[in-house]
């Protein structure tokens, strides 16, 4: 199966959520906007990479035996189909919004008083930010920034036939939104529409011949892949500059543009007019509709999701390290459980606890207003030894990570950039504490980034633990990260990549095959964002041929095709798309009854398994395994959010056959309900514990009946 094709099919499933009338209206607008943002990223990363290969004359075939240009060719009709469906759905959503009093209007269609209000807004807020740029022999064609909305304005002097062209970039920023709200009503118009209807102020005395909206998408795959560690910061900064000026992979224009203007834009931008220009009948840059999706109308959104605390962390003892010593390990489920009262609390207490001696952490992505950064700086100021492995090459977060690295270094924190040639994608916090009985180590290992924003919308798992073997492994793991040396390191439980994880997964698959061949029952269940690695895919085919049942919960790209007789009839592949983004990685092996559960940061992709530093950890306590079993069973049984792949590689959405909650409710709502039940049970247990404590206290203080 082709990876790019499978990713586009995933985007089609996201679009289906926008089409699904069972979802609240503004949630549908959200999914609609996500689809367009995803397409932007697809062109920037995947089409950009393929075009680079075509230009370089690469003749290497993909795993599914396609040349780079052939991969672009098979993607093109799928992209066109998504655009066509977007257009039809956009009109439907616009009508639905209008019925709720939310109008995305045109300037010309507004009454005079609203146009007058907009004109004043233009004069006060927009006009000072506009810079018309002429296009003629004295004014070279201007630089067009990635994903910006632009106007190409053709004008002439009154009575003259000569046409002059100008470019104006829309000044969309934190102050000026893409959709301008008209007064206090829920009426909005695109900023470019407002500017287009006030051009006489910008170009006074000129006759407007035509106004065309256009937008470019630039290649994000720039910069060298290697480099010396001591030059890494400079290399990333150079790559960011290169990306700004990277080649254009797509030009979007509004329908109705003249062939002359279309050809001129293509020529000036250096692209193929036939292959790389897309004409759209509707709004360009529909990802900006996220502004509309965020309108405060409770009844048009999913019912509010109130975060709960992890019940294992609700104890009278305020010290999280005491709790972890008692519990041994705590499983975290985001976004159902609070990130703030678990992960952030862990780091916050570590930064302040006088017994904590050292904190080590990997950082891949974090929020703009990150508490994580604050706690690390506070820890350093409190005299603790703090070391951070910052991944500078986190795609689209490079600038933020360079900035954070500078802040951390200024605070006296030891910042390193990982292992030469490998991206550090693991999510680990490691704390060294002097407890009453000597030095103890505590850790958090997760599947998601240390980002408070995504923790509200991404489904991720985390493990807080003080397991002696795991924390011993993490000592080795951080020594590897901070030195970059690769001698033989022995790990008892941790499965890191690139050296161990892939071999371990292949070994466990082969073990299930051996169990099945000896008359046992083999079962493999893998939950991941993508299954792309060829070796793992082939191993899973072999497992199916041996009779092992294989369940794959793969969010987007899956190379394996299920249901092929004699090859994969024992494999089931599903994809879950819904309210939250599925992001956790969870691996289960039945192991002849001695069940194994692992969570980690790695997808089943060659880049994760061979070219990244990842961390995968076992979850061994029975009650925590039961929680993971619940997640797998709910997702495999659900009908509401589940798409199942057939033997042809096509996904069909399951239909509701009965009235069971597992069928009619979304899988995410079921897990919200489960988290709330755990929270209620935890509070009840704590209340009983406190009550028994009070009874004991009263019994000790009151005189006995004999006295």
N, C-alpha and C positions, 0 to 999 in steps of 0.2 A: 504494500500500500504506500502511495506517495504521501510524504509528510505534509507538503504544502496543500495538497488536495484535502487531506483529512482535517487540516486546520481550518480551511474555508468551510468545510461541512460543519465543523463546530460553530463557526460564526453564523451559519444558517440556523443552527439550533438556538442560538441566542436571539436571532431575529424572530424565531417562532414564539419565544416568550413575549416579545413585543406584540405579536399578532394575537396572542391568547387572551380572549376577553375575560377569562377567569381572573386574570391579574388586574389589580387596581390601575386606573388610567395613567396616573403619573409614573407608576412603576413601569408601565409599558413604554412610556416616553423615555424613561431611563435606559431600558434595554435597547430601544431604537438608537439612542445616542451612543451607547457602548458599541453597537455594531459598526458605526461609522468610524469611531476612534480605533477600533480593532483593525478595520481596513486600512486606515492611515498607517498603523504600525506594521501591517503586513507588507505594504508597499515599501516602507522605509527599511525594514529589516530583511524580509524574505525575497521580494522582487528585486530589491536593491542588490542583495548578494548574488542572485542569479544573473542579473544584468552585468555585474562585475565579471562573473565567470564567462559569460558570453563574449564580452569585450576582450578578455584575456585568452580566448580561444581554448578554454578548458574542454577536454573531450572525455573526462572521467564520467562514467555513468553513476547515477544515484543507485541506492540499494534496489530500487524497483526498475532499474535499467533504463533511465531516461537521461538524455543530455540536458544541460541547463536551459536551452531555448525550448526544448520539448516540455520541460516542466512549466515554463511560463505559458506555453500554448495550452496545456491542459487546465491551467488555472483560469485563463481568460474567460471562458464561458461561464464558469462558476461565479466569478466576480460580476459579470454582466447580469446573471440571474439575481444575485443579491441586490444589485442596484435597481433592477426592475421591480423587485418585491418591495424595496424601500420606498420607491415612488408611490406605489399604490397604497401602502400602509401609511405613509406620511399624510396623505389626504384624509384617510380614515381617522387617524389620530387628531388631526387638526379639527375635523368636524366634531369629534368627541370632546375635545377641549372647549370648543365654542359652546357646546351644549351645557358646559359647566361654568361658563362665564370667563373662560381663559381664551383670549383671542390672540392668535399670531396673525397680524394684519399686514397690509401693505399701506404705505403712506397715502397713495392715491385713494384708497378705499375708506379713509378716515374722514369724519366730519370736520368742518372748517375749524372749529374751536380746538380740536385735538391737534390738528396740523399746526395751528398757531402756537400751541404749547410746545410742540416738538421743535418748531423753528427757533423759539427762544432758547430751548435746551441746546440746540446745535450751536447757536451763537456763543453761548456762555461756556459750554463744556467741551464741545467737539472741535469747532473751528480752529481754536488756537493750537490744536495738536496735529492738524493736517499739513502735509507738505507735498504739494503737487510737484511732480518731477517730469519735465519735458523729455520727449524722445525725438531727437533729431541729430544731425551731424555734430552739433555743438554740445549736445547732451547725450552721452552714451546711455544705452539701455541700463536702467538701475538694477542693483542687486535685489532679488526677490527672496525674502526669508521663508524658511520652511513653514508650511501650513498657514501662512498669513492670508487674510482676505484682502484682495486688491481690486481696484477699479482701473480699467483701461478706458480713458475718456478721449474721444475724438472730437475736436472743436475746429471752428473756422471763424475768420473775421467776417462780419456782416458783408454780404455781397461778394465774397471771395469763394473760389472753388478749392483752394488749397487747404488740405486737412492737416492739423497738428495733433499729435498724440501725447497724452500725459498719463502718468501712473500715480495713483494715490493709494497708500496703504491705510487700512482701517486701524485706528489706534486702540484696539481692544486691550484692556489691562484690568487691574484690580478696581479701578475707579469707573472706567467706561466699559460696560458689558457689551457682549455681542448683540443681545436683545434689549432694546431700550424700552423701559416701561413708560407708558403714556400716563402722566399724572399719577393718581392713586388707584387707578383701575387696573384690573388684570388684563390689560391690552398691551401688546408688545409688537415692535417692528424691528427687523434686522437693521443693524447700524449702517450697513452699506446702502440700504434703501433710503434712510434718512439723509445720508451724504449725497446720494444720487439726486435727490430732490432739492438740494441746496447748493448746486454747483455754481450758480450765478454769483454767489458770494466768493467762491474759491477762484473762479475764472471770469471776473466781471467783464461785460461787454462782448463776450464771445458767444457764438451760436453753438449749441451742443448738437453734434452730429450723431453720436452714439455713446452709450455707456455699457461696458461689458464687465462682468465680475469674473475674476480668475483666481486660481490658487495653485501652488506647486507643492509637490512632495519630494523631498530630497533623501538621498541614500543615507541611512544611519550607520552603515557598515564601513566605517572609515578607520584609518590609523593602523599601525602595525600591531601584530598579535603578541610580539615578544618584547624584549628590551631588558636592560640591566636594572636591577632593583633600585640602585641609587639614582637612576634616571626615570623611574616609573612615573613620578609626579609630573615631570616635564613632558613625558611622552603622552600622558592622558590629557594634559592641557593643550598640547599640540593637536591631538586627535579631536578634541572639542572644537578647536578653531577650524580644522579641516572639515568637520561635519557641517559647520555653519555654511561653508561654501561648497559642500559636496554636490556631485552631479544630481541632476533632476531626473527622477524616474517616472513622474506622472504630472501632467498639467490638466487641471479641471477647469472647464469654462461653462458659462451659462448657455443654455440653448438659445439660438437666435444670433449668435455672434457671426459677423460677416466672415466669409472665407478669407478675405484679405487680412483682417485682424487676427484670425486664428493662425493663418500661415505666418504672419509676422511674429506672433508670440512664440510659436514653435521654433522658428529660425533663430530668434534672439536668445532663446533659452537652450538651444542646442539639442533639441529632441526630435524624434521621428513623429511627424504630424499624424501619420496613419496609425501607428502603434501606441503612442504614448499620450495622446490627447483624448480626454473623456468629456463629452458634452452631457450636461445634466439638465433635466427639465425643472428641477426644484432647487432647494437651498444647497449651497456649497458649504462644506464643513459642518455637517449635521451633528457632529459630536458636541457642538456648542449648545445643542438643545438640552444638555445637562442643566443649564441655567433654568429652563422651564421645568424640568423634572424636579427641581428643588423647591418649587413654589410651596408655600406652607398651607396645604389643604389636607388635613389629617385623613379625611374620608377618601381621598384619592391616592393614598399611599398604603403600603402594607400596614397592618395593625402594629402599633408601637411594640418594639422588642425591648423589654426591660432587662438589662444585664443582671445576672445573679452572681453571687459569690460561690466559689468552689466550696462545697460543704466540708471538705477535709481541712480547709484553712480557717474555718469558723471555730475558733477555740478561745477559751478564756485567757490562755497564755498569749500575750501580744507578740511574743518573739517568734518569728517564722522559722528560725533555725531549731528552736525547741520543738515546734510542731513537726518539722521534717524528721527530726531524730526519732520522734514517737511513731510517725506514720511510715517511715522508710522511703516512701515515694508518693507523689500526688500527680494524677493525670489531669491536665488542663484541656478544656474544650472551648475554643474560640470560634465564632463570636458569641456563643451562648453564655459563656462565663466571662466575667470581667477581666480584661487585660490589666487594668489599673490595680485591682486588689490581689493580683497574683504575680505576674511577671514584674510589673513596675514596683510592687510592694517588696518583692524579693531583692531587687537592686537598691531600692530606697533604704531598706533596713540594713543592707550590707554596707551602704555608704556611711551610715551613722553609727552602727554597732561598734563600740570600742574594742571588741574582741576580734573583729574581722581584720585580717592582716593584709590580704591581697584580693584583688578582683581582676579577672581576665575575661575578655569578651570578644566575640566576632561581630562585626557590624557590616551588613550588606546594604540595607535600606532602612531609613528611619524618618520620622515625621519632621516637618519644618519647625514645629514648636516642641521638639522632643524632650520629654522628661528624662528619657534614658540618658541623654547627653548631660543634662543637669546633674543627675545622680552620680555619673562618672566623675564629673568635675568636683562635685562636693566630696566624693570619696578621696580624691587626690588632695584636696584642701584639708581633709581630716587626717592626713598623714598615712593613708593606705597606699600600698603599692598597686598601681593600676596600669594594666597593659591592654591595648585594644588593637585587634587585627582588623584594619579597615580595608574593605574591598573597593578600590578606586574604579574598577572597570564594571561596576554595576550599571547595565545599560540604561541610559536616560537619567541616572542619578549621579553621574560622575561629578558634575559641578557641586552639587550639595555635599557629596562625600569629601571632596577636596576642601571645602569650607569647614566641614565638621572636623576633619583631621587637623586643620590649622588651629581651631579652637581648643581641641584636646591637647595638642602639643604645647600651646601657650599656658595651659593649666598644669603643665608638668607631667602629663600622662605619656607613657611610652607607646608610641604609635608605630606599627609596622604594617606593611602592605602585603603580607602573605608570602606564598612560596612562588619563586620564579617560574613563570610559564603556566601557572595554575590559578584559576579563579577561586577565591575562598567564598563558598556559597553556604557553608554550615552556619547554624544558628545556635550558639552556645554561650552561656554565662557560667563562669567558674569562680567559686568563692572559697578562700582559705580562711579558716576561723580557729582561734585558740579556745577550745571548749574546756569544760572542767576536767576532762580526762585526757587532754592533749590536743594536738592539731587534728582538726576534722575538715573535710572538704565537702562542699555542696555545689549542686549544679542545676542549671536549666538547659534542656536540649529540646529544640522545637522544630516544627516543620515550616513555620512562617517567619517573616522578618520582624525585627523589633520596631514595629511601626504602629502607633496607637490608632491611626486612622484605618489602616487595612484590617486591624484586629476587630473592627466593628462590622466588616463586610466580607472577610475571607474566612472560610472554614479551615481551621488549623488545630493541630494538637501540640501539646508540650508536656514534658515530664520534669517535675521538680524532684530531685533525688539526692540521697547521701549514700547510695549503695557503694561500698568500699571498692568493688571491682570497677565500677563505672567511673568513679572519680579518680581512681588510679590511672585508668586508661586516658582520662582527659588531661592528666598531668603530662603524659607522653604526647598527647595530641597537640597541646599548646606549645610544648617545647619544639615540636616539629614546625608549627606555624611561625613561631617567633625566630627560629634559626634558619629554617628552610632546608636543613640537612635531612637526608633520606637514608640513614642507616636502618638496619632491621629494628623495627619497633614492635614490641609484643603487646597485643591487646587481648584482654580476657573476654570482654563483652561488646565493646564498641566496634562497629563496622564502619570504618572510614573509607572514603575513596581518596585517591585513585587506586590504591594498592590492594585493598581488601574487599570492599563492598561487592563489586561485580563477581569476583570469584566465589564469595560466600553465597550470593543469590543463586548462581549457577549450581553450586554444590547442593544447596537446599532443594532446588528443583529436581536434581538427579536423585536425591535421597527419597523424594516423594515417588519418583518413578520406580525406584528399587522396592519401596514398600508395596506399591501396587502390583509389581511383578511377582512378589512373594505371597500374594493373596490378601494383602491388607487393603485399606482404603486410603488412597492418596487424595489430598485436597490442597489446592493453592488458591489464595485470594489476595490479589494485589490491587491496591488503590493508589493511583498516581495521576499526575497531570498529563503525562505523555508516555507512551511506550514506543520508543524509536530504535533502541539498540538491536542490532541484527542478531547478535549471539543469544541474547535473552529471548528474542522472538522465536528463534529456531528451537531453543530449549523448551519453550512452552508448547510448540508444535509437537515435539517428541513426547512431552508429558501427556498430551492429549492422545497421541497414538498408543501410548502404553495404558490408557484407561483412566488416568488421573483427571479428576474434575478440576477445571480452572475457571475461576471467576475473576474477570478483569473490570475494575471500575476506573475508566480512563476518561478524564475530562475532555481532552481535545484530540490530539494526534495519536492514532493507534495503527501500527504497521500490521498487526496480526489480524487475519480474517477468520472469524469463527464459522462453525457449522458446515465445513467442507468434509464430506464423507471420506473416511480413511485418513484424515489429516487433523481436523480440528472440531469434530462433532462433539467433543467433550468440553469445548470452550464456550463461555458466555462472555460477551463484551457489552457493557452498558456505559452510558455517559449521563451524568447528572447536571442539569442546568436549571437554576432557579434563583430564588431571592438572594442568596449569598453565593460567592464564587468558591467553588470547590478547590482547595489548595493543599490539603493534607496528603501526606504520603504514608501509607499504612500497608505493611506486608505481613501476611499470615501463612503459616505452614502447619498442617495438621500433625506431622511428625509422628505418625503411628500412635497418636493419643497424647503425646507429650508436647502439647501445642506451643507454638512460638508466635509471638507478636512483636513486630518492630515498627517504630516510627522514625522518620528522619527527614532530612532536607533535600534528598536526591530524587529527581525523577528518573525513570528508566530510559534515559537517553545516553548515548555514547559520550556526549560532552560532559554530563554529570558524573558518569561512572569512570571516565578515563582522563578528563582534563579539568576537573574541579576537585576542591577539597570539600568533602561532604561528611556529615556525621549521621549515623543510623544507630539507634539504641534499642535494646530489648525492653519490653514492658512485661514484667514477670509476676507481679503480685496478682493473685486470682481475682480480687474484686476490681482491679484496674483492667485486667483482660476482659472481664465481663462487660465493662463499659465499651471497650473496643468492639467486642462481639455485637453489642447492641447497635453500634453505628453501622457495621457491615451488614447485619441482618435487615435493618430498616432500609438501607439504601438499595440492597438487592431485591427487596420485596415491594418497594414503592412503585406506584404507577404514575403518580401526578407529575414527577419531574424526571422520569427515566426514559431515555432513548436507548433502544437495543439495536445493535448492529446485526445485519443479516449476512449471509454467506457472500453476497455481492459487494459488501463494504458499504451498504447504505444503512442509514439509521431510521428506525421507525419508532415513533413515540408510543409508549404503552397506553392502552386505553383502560379506563376504569371499568372493571367488570362487576364489582359489588359495592357494598357500602362500608367496608372496613376502613378504619382511619388510615391504615397503611396505604390504602389506595386513593382515597378522596382528598386527604390532606397532603400538603407538600412535605417532602422529606425534611426540609428545614424547619417547618412548623412542628413536626413530630419531635425533632431534636430540641427545639425551644421548650416544648412541653416536658420533655424528659429532664432537661436541666432544671426547670422550675420544680419538678417533683423531687429531684435530688436536693435542691436548695431547701424545700419545705421539710423534707425528712431530716436534713442536717440541723435545721433550726429546732425541730421538735426534739431531736436527740440531745442537743445542747441544753434545751430548756429542762429536760428530764435530769440531765447530769447536774445542772445547777440546783434543781429542786432537791435532789438527793443529798447534795452537798449542804444545803441549808438545813435539811432535817438532821444530818449528822452534827452540824454545829449547834443546833438547838438542843439536841439530846445530850451533848456534852455539857452545855451551860445550865440546863435545868436540873433541880434536885430530884433524886430518885423517889419513888412512891414509898419505899421503906423508911427513908429519912423523914 
